């Protein structure tokens, strides 16, 4: 594709991507002169000018609850909107009353794995959640909370409940909560503190600790203001009419937000990979690969663009998807199915079943696949460290506290541990490009560490540190082996030949054809690659 | 002696006639030597590169009359017009919209589109270029310069003609090379479903007819 056919990424973070679409050629009309009654009709095309993607990790697991960390991405959208507003707003000056913003339309996607019906509902519910936040329409979130099916399909598994309330309360700053009165562990206490706090009082809430509809409304709006912020940390929102493509002409959101179910995957694993992952007991790898598909895409259109609900092809989020099939490619099912090799829309342009969605997204920088890097953490004796606290630093980014994966450490007597121990002790890094080197600091986990343990602080002391080389120089096999050896911790030396010999000694029991000679003979190189890439080192005594 | 003129892109019969000294394109169009052309091309101003136009001898019109009398001959010919309709969104014409229209650099008198979003101006017989801008409007067209290439439209039976109409109607971004071009197929199928036709990705007679109808020519 020509360079002008691709848009450019304006910004990206762990949870999202923002980009501008390719600039359309100057508008050109081809006309035939007339001597009779002929006309030449010119119609403006509906073409997005920018895009913003929210990744799966910004939603609670398998849910449409928006997590607080989305505030890291929202400034990207605020900036994108400002850049395409006409006339461009000048910082420090009040907005021009005649300004026109680029209207948005929100598309939710589900991944192809798992329960069909639930996925369909979830894609629409997530689109509704993002829409509701952008438009500050608490009633949309209330509908999701109650699963009443007014704005999106109800889904019994997507139960907002107490958990959602607590997530939201937990993200509010101290100045929105009245002082505690002692019963800190009571979840109702947090609700009471919000009700008694400034926003709660303005809304006239009784401080009874009960998160009823009035409290929820105030809480939803306070939370939205907390997470939907610009680069200065100030809340921003879109006008429910002017800010969206359908202009709220349809009460159920047609044109403003919709769910595409699993019809438009951005990434399709190869059949072989799919089978491999499906066969694993622990679905972490499979889920990680597929979660790229569970995205919410916000498209921005040229200021002044409009569509009428009647002619907008996408069904309402609450309607489900039979209406989508009319817009499928004739080979739509084939497009969205796993094939012989892995396919990504960005490269092959053939993974979407919906022709209409494809026309909007062709050339979009936002339909990119994030690279996933998995690093496994061990101690000096090559024992994997599930739930190890760690600090991950990529070049040019803030250090990020994390905890390695793990299966249930202490199952109740008589029950089996959850998860697959061979998938323990992994950390995952997501980025648009595979990072070259990642600095990882980590420690052995404490005995009581498990799922839900708090994250370490960047200032904590850590036992181990390593600059893990992620981008292995495969073009040079010798360098590649040495790099892998380094990653495996064979750096004691004093000389390189000693490191190689140390590896050979450790692994001869497993790889009989290794000669312990301190050289990178083919058998050794093979063994190094197998052990490193399989994350499966030999335990040392 | 009649000459055979080979049509190139941008040619239309009124222009060809004018360039060969004929004031009325009908003289060429109705000439028996162009019977095959008439069969092939329904619209004299929508020709296709490669078409051949027979140009009769440009003889002065013979009229019996005394050489003493003077006879005035008024240049005949249907006036040539540029007729446009601009739509802001699907089936939503840009009505009564203030605009500026230039043809070959000359500003035309039309001030705004009519109640059906249409504009009509007379143009000289060899016009090629025009420019249209909508200023104080509340739509995507605000301040957008529309370059108009006159004489560029091709017959709807040709893929170029189908492509060009799809471009004008907002379905296609660039002209397609052939009927297997995926962008062309996509545009055609969208057009078909938007107009309740059978979505088969083939521009047969029914689709062509609908294209002409919706486009206006």
HADDOCK unambig.tbl for C-alpha pairs under 7 A between the chains (distance, minus, plus):
assign (segid A and resid 27 and name CA) (segid B and resid 145 and name CA) 6.83 0.50 0.50
assign (segid A and resid 27 and name CA) (segid B and resid 146 and name CA) 5.18 0.50 0.50
assign (segid A and resid 27 and name CA) (segid B and resid 147 and name CA) 6.38 0.50 0.50
assign (segid A and resid 28 and name CA) (segid B and resid 146 and name CA) 5.55 0.50 0.50
assign (segid A and resid 28 and name CA) (segid B and resid 147 and name CA) 4.71 0.50 0.50
assign (segid A and resid 28 and name CA) (segid B and resid 148 and name CA) 5.90 0.50 0.50
assign (segid A and resid 29 and name CA) (segid B and resid 146 and name CA) 6.66 0.50 0.50
assign (segid A and resid 29 and name CA) (segid B and resid 147 and name CA) 6.00 0.50 0.50
assign (segid A and resid 29 and name CA) (segid B and resid 148 and name CA) 4.74 0.50 0.50
assign (segid A and resid 29 and name CA) (segid B and resid 149 and name CA) 6.20 0.50 0.50
assign (segid A and resid 29 and name CA) (segid B and resid 168 and name CA) 5.90 0.50 0.50
assign (segid A and resid 30 and name CA) (segid B and resid 148 and name CA) 5.88 0.50 0.50
assign (segid A and resid 30 and name CA) (segid B and resid 149 and name CA) 4.95 0.50 0.50
assign (segid A and resid 30 and name CA) (segid B and resid 150 and name CA) 6.33 0.50 0.50
assign (segid A and resid 30 and name CA) (segid B and resid 152 and name CA) 5.44 0.50 0.50
assign (segid A and resid 30 and name CA) (segid B and resid 153 and name CA) 5.78 0.50 0.50
assign (segid A and resid 30 and name CA) (segid B and resid 164 and name CA) 6.72 0.50 0.50
assign (segid A and resid 30 and name CA) (segid B and resid 168 and name CA) 6.83 0.50 0.50
assign (segid A and resid 31 and name CA) (segid B and resid 148 and name CA) 6.63 0.50 0.50
assign (segid A and resid 31 and name CA) (segid B and resid 149 and name CA) 5.90 0.50 0.50
assign (segid A and resid 31 and name CA) (segid B and resid 150 and name CA) 4.87 0.50 0.50
assign (segid A and resid 31 and name CA) (segid B and resid 151 and name CA) 6.04 0.50 0.50
assign (segid A and resid 31 and name CA) (segid B and resid 152 and name CA) 5.78 0.50 0.50
assign (segid A and resid 31 and name CA) (segid B and resid 153 and name CA) 5.31 0.50 0.50
assign (segid A and resid 32 and name CA) (segid B and resid 45 and name CA) 6.48 0.50 0.50
assign (segid A and resid 32 and name CA) (segid B and resid 46 and name CA) 6.14 0.50 0.50
assign (segid A and resid 32 and name CA) (segid B and resid 150 and name CA) 5.68 0.50 0.50
assign (segid A and resid 32 and name CA) (segid B and resid 151 and name CA) 4.79 0.50 0.50
assign (segid A and resid 32 and name CA) (segid B and resid 152 and name CA) 6.02 0.50 0.50
assign (segid A and resid 32 and name CA) (segid B and resid 153 and name CA) 4.78 0.50 0.50
assign (segid A and resid 33 and name CA) (segid B and resid 45 and name CA) 6.31 0.50 0.50
assign (segid A and resid 33 and name CA) (segid B and resid 80 and name CA) 6.62 0.50 0.50
assign (segid A and resid 33 and name CA) (segid B and resid 81 and name CA) 5.79 0.50 0.50
assign (segid A and resid 33 and name CA) (segid B and resid 82 and name CA) 5.13 0.50 0.50
assign (segid A and resid 33 and name CA) (segid B and resid 150 and name CA) 6.30 0.50 0.50
assign (segid A and resid 33 and name CA) (segid B and resid 151 and name CA) 6.06 0.50 0.50
assign (segid A and resid 34 and name CA) (segid B and resid 45 and name CA) 6.79 0.50 0.50
assign (segid A and resid 34 and name CA) (segid B and resid 80 and name CA) 5.93 0.50 0.50
assign (segid A and resid 34 and name CA) (segid B and resid 81 and name CA) 5.15 0.50 0.50
assign (segid A and resid 34 and name CA) (segid B and resid 82 and name CA) 6.03 0.50 0.50
assign (segid A and resid 34 and name CA) (segid B and resid 83 and name CA) 6.77 0.50 0.50
assign (segid A and resid 35 and name CA) (segid B and resid 78 and name CA) 6.31 0.50 0.50
assign (segid A and resid 35 and name CA) (segid B and resid 79 and name CA) 6.40 0.50 0.50
assign (segid A and resid 35 and name CA) (segid B and resid 80 and name CA) 5.22 0.50 0.50
assign (segid A and resid 35 and name CA) (segid B and resid 81 and name CA) 6.10 0.50 0.50
assign (segid A and resid 38 and name CA) (segid B and resid 216 and name CA) 5.49 0.50 0.50
assign (segid A and resid 38 and name CA) (segid B and resid 217 and name CA) 4.99 0.50 0.50
assign (segid A and resid 39 and name CA) (segid B and resid 83 and name CA) 5.13 0.50 0.50
assign (segid A and resid 39 and name CA) (segid B and resid 84 and name CA) 5.58 0.50 0.50
assign (segid A and resid 39 and name CA) (segid B and resid 85 and name CA) 6.76 0.50 0.50
assign (segid A and resid 39 and name CA) (segid B and resid 215 and name CA) 6.86 0.50 0.50
assign (segid A and resid 39 and name CA) (segid B and resid 216 and name CA) 4.33 0.50 0.50
assign (segid A and resid 39 and name CA) (segid B and resid 217 and name CA) 5.51 0.50 0.50
assign (segid A and resid 40 and name CA) (segid B and resid 83 and name CA) 6.26 0.50 0.50
assign (segid A and resid 40 and name CA) (segid B and resid 84 and name CA) 4.84 0.50 0.50
assign (segid A and resid 40 and name CA) (segid B and resid 85 and name CA) 6.02 0.50 0.50
assign (segid A and resid 40 and name CA) (segid B and resid 215 and name CA) 5.66 0.50 0.50
assign (segid A and resid 40 and name CA) (segid B and resid 216 and name CA) 5.46 0.50 0.50
assign (segid A and resid 40 and name CA) (segid B and resid 217 and name CA) 6.22 0.50 0.50
assign (segid A and resid 41 and name CA) (segid B and resid 84 and name CA) 5.85 0.50 0.50
assign (segid A and resid 41 and name CA) (segid B and resid 85 and name CA) 4.57 0.50 0.50
assign (segid A and resid 41 and name CA) (segid B and resid 86 and name CA) 5.81 0.50 0.50
assign (segid A and resid 41 and name CA) (segid B and resid 168 and name CA) 6.53 0.50 0.50
assign (segid A and resid 41 and name CA) (segid B and resid 169 and name CA) 6.65 0.50 0.50
assign (segid A and resid 41 and name CA) (segid B and resid 215 and name CA) 4.86 0.50 0.50
assign (segid A and resid 41 and name CA) (segid B and resid 216 and name CA) 6.28 0.50 0.50
assign (segid A and resid 42 and name CA) (segid B and resid 85 and name CA) 6.11 0.50 0.50
assign (segid A and resid 42 and name CA) (segid B and resid 86 and name CA) 4.84 0.50 0.50
assign (segid A and resid 42 and name CA) (segid B and resid 87 and name CA) 6.04 0.50 0.50
assign (segid A and resid 42 and name CA) (segid B and resid 168 and name CA) 4.74 0.50 0.50
assign (segid A and resid 42 and name CA) (segid B and resid 169 and name CA) 5.28 0.50 0.50
assign (segid A and resid 43 and name CA) (segid B and resid 86 and name CA) 5.86 0.50 0.50
assign (segid A and resid 43 and name CA) (segid B and resid 87 and name CA) 4.51 0.50 0.50
assign (segid A and resid 43 and name CA) (segid B and resid 88 and name CA) 6.06 0.50 0.50
assign (segid A and resid 43 and name CA) (segid B and resid 89 and name CA) 6.66 0.50 0.50
assign (segid A and resid 43 and name CA) (segid B and resid 168 and name CA) 6.26 0.50 0.50
assign (segid A and resid 43 and name CA) (segid B and resid 169 and name CA) 4.69 0.50 0.50
assign (segid A and resid 43 and name CA) (segid B and resid 170 and name CA) 5.41 0.50 0.50
assign (segid A and resid 44 and name CA) (segid B and resid 87 and name CA) 6.43 0.50 0.50
assign (segid A and resid 44 and name CA) (segid B and resid 88 and name CA) 5.60 0.50 0.50
assign (segid A and resid 44 and name CA) (segid B and resid 89 and name CA) 6.17 0.50 0.50
assign (segid A and resid 44 and name CA) (segid B and resid 170 and name CA) 5.52 0.50 0.50
assign (segid A and resid 45 and name CA) (segid B and resid 170 and name CA) 4.27 0.50 0.50
assign (segid A and resid 45 and name CA) (segid B and resid 171 and name CA) 6.58 0.50 0.50
assign (segid A and resid 302 and name CA) (segid B and resid 140 and name CA) 6.27 0.50 0.50
assign (segid A and resid 303 and name CA) (segid B and resid 140 and name CA) 6.14 0.50 0.50
assign (segid A and resid 304 and name CA) (segid B and resid 138 and name CA) 6.09 0.50 0.50
assign (segid A and resid 304 and name CA) (segid B and resid 139 and name CA) 4.16 0.50 0.50
assign (segid A and resid 304 and name CA) (segid B and resid 140 and name CA) 4.71 0.50 0.50
assign (segid A and resid 305 and name CA) (segid B and resid 139 and name CA) 6.26 0.50 0.50
assign (segid A and resid 305 and name CA) (segid B and resid 140 and name CA) 5.41 0.50 0.50
assign (segid A and resid 306 and name CA) (segid B and resid 89 and name CA) 6.51 0.50 0.50
assign (segid A and resid 307 and name CA) (segid B and resid 89 and name CA) 6.27 0.50 0.50
assign (segid A and resid 355 and name CA) (segid B and resid 186 and name CA) 6.93 0.50 0.50
